[in-house]
Amino acid sequence: MQDRPYWNMDIEPFLNTPRMREIQIERLGRHLRRIYEKSAIQRKFIDSLGVDITKIRSLEDLQKAFPPMDKHQVRQLVLTHMGEGGLEGVLNDFLCSPLKDVVLLATTSGTTGEPTPYFFTRGDLELMYESMARVLWRCGIRPGDVVVHAMGLSMFGGGIPCVLSLVNFGVGTVPVGSESGTERVLNYLNIVRMVKGKIDGVFMTPSFAEYLIEKCPELLQVEVKELGILRLLSGGEPGAGLEAVKKKIEGAFHCRIYDMMGLTAGFWCSCDSDVYQGMHFVRDDTCILELIDPETKEPVPLEDGATGELVGTALAGDTLNMIRFNSNDIMQIFTSPCPCGQTGARYKVIGRSDDMLKVKGVMVYPAAIDNVITSFVPRVTGEFRIVLTEPPPRVVPPLKLKVEFGEGFPREKLGELAQEIANKMHDALKIRPEILWVEPQSLERSVHKTRFIEKAYEK
């Protein structure tokens, strides 16, 4: 068992193949029928569109019948078609399972607005367990290993659902959680290292990993590489997929960092290649993915290198009833074989539609700015904020960036460094920002998601 290439040898060898697309269409028809029968709100919506779900026999049929909908449009859909009975009645009308069957509630972080709830029945948790097993196996984690969970535990999809999945997979799970504080997380990492001699894996956000690079010498009097961490399993924000950030973290920890995203029926993870290849999608059997044009919302052909907003339709699950859900994530797909040899189309996160900034007509994403800034470490700490003087996406040039200069960097050379950063930013992103230098350690650190935007217009 230890040496097989995939967790699920019946499914994973056939990801991103014509046979898998046939399976997807078979399951699509079955799941659409379930949604129509079980969700009163979705049934009203489908009827309002005049859609006959029995005639949907291809992805093209699905795209013609249903518009893509983001979380704001879903909320409006619920308000439009809800019946009586208060919030409990609304949920019973919307979900494909009665509320009494829900055993766990999680939410998104709410970084871009109100947190989005996710409901889990026991069947949904089984989907989550299978998804996590596939990505853990690909990252080299095996039953019997020890994994420390240091992401947010309270309500987040990457919290309790992830911990339950680790336990179900059979690893020794240490759920310290990032809410417990940096010192406590480091102490538990150190305890596990002393007991086991190594730590097989640690779940944490890239920004928290970067923060531990600074805090570990201060709190434990050792560098983070001395903790013996073999793998960092990261998600929740861009970072592990950014070349400069990946290089910084792997260089400091002396381990591989894996990029992950997803929940329940849709899951991605990066591979063991030295050069980031994107995240392999490992759940073709339970989710159909599309890309759409961010402006027109029309489908974008899934060709190698194509870019667009990610849209997903679940093919399984008791509460997963969204049809063509628009995540607002801007992704680039790679359909060619990966150098690692693993199956599954690969996706790179470019940014989020609601994070996009327009500077003199040029579209810019915070993650891309982060990649450039981090490439100047140690002359800078890597921490920065985008200072907006009016609501986005339009930015009156120049784009203003607060940037921490590095510890011990000569102040008389800051002007020269600012010019160097501006030049590299222009070469990479076609913008020339104004650099506003701030003292090292003056910007607030995050153990969850880093918020790159400073809304000066609200002050």
Secondary structure, 3 states (H helix, E strand, C coil): CCCCCCCCCCCHHHCCCHHHHHHHHHHHHHHHHHHHHHCHHHHHHHHHHCCCHHHCCCHHHHHHHCCCECHHHHHHHHHHHCCCCHHHHHHHHHCCCCHHHCCEEEECCCCCCCCCEEEECHHHHHHHHHHHHHHHHHCCCCCCCEEEECCCCCCECCCHHHHHHHHHHCCEEEECCHHHCHHHHHHHHHHHHHHHCCECEEECCHHHHHHHHHHHHHHHCCCHHHHCECEEEECCCCCCCCHHHHHHHHHHHCCEEEEEEEECCEEEEECCCCCCCCEEECCCCCEEEEEECCCCCCEECCCCCCEEEEEEEECCCCCCCCCCEEEEEEEEEECCCCCCCCCCCEEEEEEEHHHCEEECCEEECHHHHHHHHHCCCCCEEEEEEEEECCCCCEECCCCEEEEEECCCCCHHHHHHHHHHHHHHHHHHHCCCCEEEEECCCCCCCCCCCCCCEEEHHHC
